[in-house]
Amino acid sequence: MLLSVPGVPDWKTALAATAGIWLVAGAAAAFNCVVEQGVDARMARTAWRATAKGELANRHTLAFSAVLCAIGSGLLWYFVNPLTMVLTFATFVGYAIIYTVLLKPATPQNIVIGGASGAMPPVLGWAAMRGEVSADAMILCLIIFLWTPPHFWALALYRAEDYRRAGLPMLPVTHGAELTRLHVLLYTLVLFAATLLPFVSGMSGLFYLVAALVLGAGFTAYAWRLWRHYSDALARKTFRFSLWHLSLLFAALLIDHYRGLLW
């Protein structure tokens, strides 16, 4: 939202859009808990969830999800614009139905294809403020899309037994750790190249470029070490670094965007 406009954005629109997108995202998460109730119960990482423990009835969770989705969609339609509402609801369907119901239990490439839903927030924010989706918004979407596989597969590597018990065809389970580590490295290299696009397109300047180079080199170093000398501890460190990588990358974009006001 901040990157899509010069200067200070319309905060009323920004707050309404944030609230609406947040509510629909919460609806998708609640729906996901119902669909994956059995899977969650078999995984240490998710067994604590109220739906997995049987502490919350499915009908109550679905009703909660529907209410959140309705309120969020209404906010977006009336206080933002119809395009943002349609794109946000499509993201809900992509995550809750296409990814969770269809892809996740069917293919080891689930996180790659399903990652499109997780990469949509920049597009939604851009549409909210501009009423359109530009090439710059799609660059931001592409960065998150390419970031998702190495980020999630680093987690899946040291949680492989969890996924095996749950019966989910995650890449480390179906094709082994070695191929997964290679995929992490290859996606990290492609991601590194994609993070330079904001500078190439003119969306950002030298400050962002330096940050992208440093962060990309760090992520690539972790991925290389993970491929060559695997350990669960290193996979955890790679996963944690991936979180810092994306957060600091987008922080650098914002600082670069407002550099004229900062210095």
N, C-alpha and C positions, 0 to 999 in steps of 0.2 A: 504493500500500500504506500509506504513512504518513498520507495524508489520510483513509483509510477508517475509521480508529479513533482514538479520543481517546487522548492520551498516547503512551506507547511501545508499539509493536506487539510481537507475539510474534516474536522474531527468528529462532527456529528455522523457523517457518512461512515467514517472509519470505525467508530465505536459500534454503530449498528451492524456493520459488516462483520466485525470481529465477534460480536455476540451471536449473530446468526450462524456464521460458519462454525463457531465453537459448539453451539447447541446441536447442529446437524452432525458434527463429528462425534459428539457424545452419544447421539442416537445410534450412529454406526457402531461405536464401541460396545454399547449395550446389546445391540442386535448380535454382534459377534460373540458375546458371552453366551447367548442362548444357543447359537449354532454349534459352538465348540465346547459345550458343557462337558460332554464325555471326554473329549481330547484334553481339556484343561484339567480334569480330575486325575489324569494319568501323568501329568507333567509337574515336576517339582516347582518349576518357574511360575505356574499358574494355578496350582491346586488350592491356593488360599482364597480364590475368588468365591464370592457368595453363591454364585450360580453353580460352580463346580462342587461346592460343599453341600449343595441342596438347601441352603439357608434362604434362598429367594426363589419363589415360584416363577416358572417361565412366563406365565401369563402376565405377572406383574412387571417383569423385565421388558417384555414386548410392549406393554401399555406405556411404560416409562419411555421406551425408545420412540414410540409413535408420537407421544406428546412433545418430546424434545424436537423431533424432526418437524412437526407441524409448526411449533412456535418459531423455530429457527428459520424455516422456509418463509413463514409469514413476515418476519422481520426483514429478510432479504428482499422479498417481493415489494413490500410497501415502503421501506425506508432506504433501500439501496437501489437495485434495479433488477428486472426480470432475468437478465443474462446471468447475473451472479447466482440467483436462486436456482436456475436450471443447471448451471455447471456444478454447483454445490450438491444438488440432489443427485446428479449423474455420478459425482464422486462417491456419494453414499452407496449407490447401487454398485459401482465398480468395486468398492472395498467389501461391503457386506455380502453381496451376492456373487459377483463374478470371481473375486479373489477368494473369499472365505469358503463359499459353498462349492464353487466349481473348480477353481485352480489349485488351491492349497492341498486338497487330498488327492489330486490327480497327476500332478507333474512336478518334477524337481526344479523346473524353471518357474515355479509359482511366484517366487519373490521377485523375479525379473519382470514378468508380465504384470503382476499385481502391483509392482512398485509405481506404476503410472498413477494410481490413486493417491499414494502417499506423496507424490511429486506435485500434486495439483494446487496446494495452498498459494504459491506465488501467482498462479493463473487466476485463482479466485480473488486474491487481493487486488490484482491489476484490474480485473473486470469490475470490481466494486468501485474503484476510484475513477476509472476512465470509461467504463461502459463498453469496453472492447478488449480484445486479447491481441497483444502485439508480439513481434519477434523477440523483444527483450524479455517479455514474460515467459515465452517458450524456452529461452536460454536458461532462465532460472529453474524452470520445470525440468529441463534436461539434466542440469547439474544434480538435482535431488534424485532423479530417476537413475542416473549412473552411480550415484553414491550409495543407493540402497543395497544392491547386491553385496559389495565388499563389507559394508557395515553389518548386514544381517548374517552373512555367511561366517563372519568372524565369531559371532555369537553361536551360530549353529554348530560350529566345529567343536566347541567345548561343551555344548549341550546336545551332542549327537545322540547319546543314549536316551535322553528325554524324548526326542523326536521318534526314535526307534520304538520305544515303548508305546508311544501314542499312535503309531502306525502312519505317521506322516512321511511322504516321500521327499524329505529334504535332501539336498544334493550330497551332504556328507554320508547320509544313510544309503542312498541309492548308488552313488558312484565313488564313494570313499573319500577320505580326508585329503589325499594327495591331489586329486583332480580339483577338489574344492579350493585348496590353497592356491593352485594355479589360476583358477577362475578369479579369486580375490585379487591376485597380482595383476591380471590382465584388465579387469574392470577398473582397478585403481589407476592404471596407466591411461586408460581411455578417459576416466574422470579427470585426471590431471590436465589433459588437453582441453576438455570441455570447460574447466574452470577458467581458462584463459579467454574464453569467448566474450565475456563482458568487456574486457579491455579491447579486444579486436573489434567489437561492434561499436565501440565508443560510449558504451553505457558507463564505464568507469575509467579511472586514470591510473597513474603510476603507483599510488598508494595501494590500491587494490591489487595491482599486478604483483608487487613485491610480496604482499600477504599471500596471494594465491600460489606463488612460486615456493615460498617457505613452507606453507601448509601442505601443498601437494608433494613436496620433497619428503616431508615428514611421514605422510601417509604411505607414500611409495616405499620408504625405508622399512616401515613396519610390515608392509605386505611382502617385501622381498625376504625379510627375516622369517616371516611366518611360512613362506614357501620353502625356504632352505633349511630352517632349524625349528621345526614345530614344537610347541609345548602349549598346554592349556593356559598357563600363566601368560604366555605371549599373545595367545588368541584373545584373552580378556583385555590385555593392554591395547591391542589393536582395536577392539570394539570400543573401548573407552576413548581412544584417540579419535576414532571416527566421529564421535559425538562432538568433541572439541573442534575437529576439522570443519564440520559444516557450520557450527555456531559461529566460530571466529571468521569463517569465510564470508558469511552474510553480514556479520558485524563490520568487516572491512568494507563491504559494499556500501553500507550505510554511512560510515565515516567518510568514505570517498565521495559519496553523493552530497554530503553536507560540509565538505571541506572548506567551501567558501565562507560558511558561517562560523567555522571553528577556528580558522587561522587565515 
